[in-house]
Amino acid sequence: MLASLVGEARRNGLLKVEEAAHLTDVPNVRQQGTRLDDWVTREQAKELLAPRPVTLG
């Protein structure tokens, strides 16, 4: 999961190649669990990632 997010960030210009390599080069990380389905829909993901207005108070 982390590797795919880092890869996408790199492809979109949000991370440099070296930064992406450092983030994905973590030794002894074991993947646990089984992915059963998408957790959120595309529209839900867009809503979650949309910028929020800043309010005071």
Backbone as JSON Lines, residues from 0, in Angstrom:
{"i":0,"aa":"M","n":[0.83,-1.19,0.0],"ca":[0.0,0.0,0.0],"c":[0.87,1.25,0.0]}
{"i":1,"aa":"L","n":[1.85,1.3,0.89],"ca":[2.73,2.45,0.97],"c":[3.5,2.64,-0.33]}
{"i":2,"aa":"A","n":[4.0,1.56,-0.86],"ca":[4.79,1.65,-2.1],"c":[3.96,2.21,-3.24]}
{"i":3,"aa":"S","n":[2.69,1.82,-3.33],"ca":[1.86,2.33,-4.42],"c":[1.56,3.82,-4.23]}
{"i":4,"aa":"L","n":[1.34,4.26,-2.99],"ca":[1.11,5.68,-2.74],"c":[2.35,6.51,-3.04]}
{"i":5,"aa":"V","n":[3.49,6.01,-2.62],"ca":[4.76,6.71,-2.89],"c":[5.02,6.76,-4.39]}
{"i":6,"aa":"G","n":[4.76,5.66,-5.09],"ca":[4.95,5.63,-6.53],"c":[4.05,6.62,-7.25]}
{"i":7,"aa":"E","n":[2.81,6.72,-6.81],"ca":[1.89,7.66,-7.43],"c":[2.32,9.1,-7.15]}
{"i":8,"aa":"A","n":[2.76,9.37,-5.93],"ca":[3.25,10.71,-5.59],"c":[4.47,11.06,-6.44]}
{"i":9,"aa":"R","n":[5.34,10.1,-6.66],"ca":[6.52,10.34,-7.49],"c":[6.12,10.62,-8.93]}
{"i":10,"aa":"R","n":[5.2,9.83,-9.47],"ca":[4.76,10.03,-10.85],"c":[4.07,11.38,-11.05]}
{"i":11,"aa":"N","n":[3.43,11.88,-10.0],"ca":[2.73,13.16,-10.1],"c":[3.61,14.34,-9.72]}
{"i":12,"aa":"G","n":[4.89,14.08,-9.5],"ca":[5.82,15.16,-9.23],"c":[5.8,15.68,-7.81]}
{"i":13,"aa":"L","n":[5.16,14.96,-6.89],"ca":[5.1,15.41,-5.51],"c":[6.33,14.98,-4.71]}
{"i":14,"aa":"L","n":[7.03,13.95,-5.19],"ca":[8.25,13.47,-4.55],"c":[9.34,13.32,-5.59]}
{"i":15,"aa":"K","n":[10.57,13.57,-5.17],"ca":[11.71,13.31,-6.04],"c":[11.98,11.81,-6.04]}
{"i":16,"aa":"V","n":[12.67,11.33,-7.05],"ca":[12.97,9.91,-7.18],"c":[13.73,9.4,-5.95]}
{"i":17,"aa":"E","n":[14.69,10.2,-5.48],"ca":[15.49,9.79,-4.31],"c":[14.63,9.69,-3.06]}
{"i":18,"aa":"E","n":[13.71,10.64,-2.88],"ca":[12.83,10.61,-1.7],"c":[11.93,9.38,-1.74]}
{"i":19,"aa":"A","n":[11.39,9.08,-2.92],"ca":[10.52,7.92,-3.07],"c":[11.29,6.64,-2.77]}
{"i":20,"aa":"A","n":[12.54,6.57,-3.22],"ca":[13.35,5.38,-2.97],"c":[13.6,5.19,-1.47]}
{"i":21,"aa":"H","n":[13.86,6.28,-0.77],"ca":[14.09,6.19,0.68],"c":[12.83,5.75,1.42]}
{"i":22,"aa":"L","n":[11.68,6.22,0.98],"ca":[10.43,5.87,1.66],"c":[10.04,4.41,1.45]}
{"i":23,"aa":"T","n":[10.39,3.86,0.31],"ca":[10.0,2.48,0.05],"c":[11.07,1.47,0.44]}
{"i":24,"aa":"D","n":[12.25,1.95,0.83],"ca":[13.35,1.06,1.2],"c":[13.41,0.89,2.71]}
{"i":25,"aa":"V","n":[12.35,0.31,3.28],"ca":[12.28,0.08,4.72],"c":[12.5,-1.41,4.95]}
{"i":26,"aa":"P","n":[13.57,-1.78,5.66],"ca":[13.87,-3.19,5.86],"c":[12.94,-3.86,6.88]}
{"i":27,"aa":"N","n":[12.73,-5.15,6.69],"ca":[12.0,-5.99,7.64],"c":[10.56,-5.56,7.89]}
{"i":28,"aa":"V","n":[9.91,-5.03,6.88],"ca":[8.51,-4.67,7.02],"c":[7.67,-5.81,6.46]}
{"i":29,"aa":"R","n":[6.84,-6.35,7.31],"ca":[6.0,-7.47,6.92],"c":[4.59,-6.98,6.61]}
{"i":30,"aa":"Q","n":[4.03,-7.42,5.5],"ca":[2.66,-7.03,5.17],"c":[1.71,-8.01,5.83]}
{"i":31,"aa":"Q","n":[0.73,-7.47,6.52],"ca":[-0.24,-8.3,7.21],"c":[-1.63,-8.06,6.66]}
{"i":32,"aa":"G","n":[-2.49,-9.02,6.85],"ca":[-3.88,-8.87,6.46],"c":[-4.13,-9.22,5.01]}
{"i":33,"aa":"T","n":[-5.4,-9.2,4.65],"ca":[-5.83,-9.5,3.3],"c":[-6.79,-8.43,2.85]}
{"i":34,"aa":"R","n":[-6.54,-7.9,1.68],"ca":[-7.44,-6.89,1.12],"c":[-8.65,-7.6,0.54]}
{"i":35,"aa":"L","n":[-9.83,-7.2,0.99],"ca":[-11.04,-7.85,0.54],"c":[-11.75,-7.08,-0.56]}
{"i":36,"aa":"D","n":[-11.69,-5.75,-0.49],"ca":[-12.42,-4.94,-1.45],"c":[-11.94,-3.49,-1.3]}
{"i":37,"aa":"D","n":[-12.43,-2.6,-2.15],"ca":[-12.12,-1.18,-1.99],"c":[-12.79,-0.68,-0.72]}
{"i":38,"aa":"W","n":[-12.05,0.09,0.02],"ca":[-12.59,0.61,1.29],"c":[-13.48,1.81,1.06]}
{"i":39,"aa":"V","n":[-13.15,2.64,0.09],"ca":[-13.97,3.8,-0.24],"c":[-14.11,3.86,-1.76]}
{"i":40,"aa":"T","n":[-15.17,4.5,-2.19],"ca":[-15.36,4.68,-3.63],"c":[-14.48,5.82,-4.11]}
{"i":41,"aa":"R","n":[-14.38,5.96,-5.4],"ca":[-13.58,7.05,-5.98],"c":[-14.11,8.4,-5.52]}
{"i":42,"aa":"E","n":[-15.44,8.56,-5.51],"ca":[-16.04,9.82,-5.08],"c":[-15.78,10.09,-3.6]}
{"i":43,"aa":"Q","n":[-15.84,9.05,-2.76],"ca":[-15.55,9.22,-1.34],"c":[-14.09,9.62,-1.14]}
{"i":44,"aa":"A","n":[-13.19,9.05,-1.91],"ca":[-11.77,9.39,-1.8],"c":[-11.55,10.84,-2.2]}
{"i":45,"aa":"K","n":[-12.2,11.29,-3.28],"ca":[-12.07,12.69,-3.69],"c":[-12.56,13.63,-2.6]}
{"i":46,"aa":"E","n":[-13.66,13.26,-1.96],"ca":[-14.22,14.08,-0.89],"c":[-13.26,14.13,0.31]}
{"i":47,"aa":"L","n":[-12.67,12.99,0.64],"ca":[-11.74,12.94,1.76],"c":[-10.48,13.75,1.49]}
{"i":48,"aa":"L","n":[-10.03,13.78,0.25],"ca":[-8.78,14.47,-0.11],"c":[-8.98,15.92,-0.51]}
{"i":49,"aa":"A","n":[-10.23,16.37,-0.58],"ca":[-10.51,17.76,-0.99],"c":[-10.03,18.72,0.09]}
{"i":50,"aa":"P","n":[-9.5,19.87,-0.31],"ca":[-9.05,20.85,0.69],"c":[-10.23,21.34,1.51]}
{"i":51,"aa":"R","n":[-9.98,21.53,2.77],"ca":[-11.01,22.01,3.69],"c":[-10.82,23.5,3.93]}
{"i":52,"aa":"P","n":[-11.93,24.25,4.04],"ca":[-11.78,25.68,4.35],"c":[-11.27,25.86,5.78]}
{"i":53,"aa":"V","n":[-10.44,26.88,5.96],"ca":[-9.9,27.15,7.29],"c":[-10.86,28.07,8.03]}
{"i":54,"aa":"T","n":[-11.23,27.69,9.23],"ca":[-12.12,28.52,10.05],"c":[-11.43,28.84,11.36]}
{"i":55,"aa":"L","n":[-11.74,29.99,11.89],"ca":[-11.17,30.41,13.17],"c":[-12.24,30.33,14.24]}
{"i":56,"aa":"G","n":[-11.89,29.74,15.34],"ca":[-12.79,29.73,16.5],"c":[-13.62,28.58,16.58]}
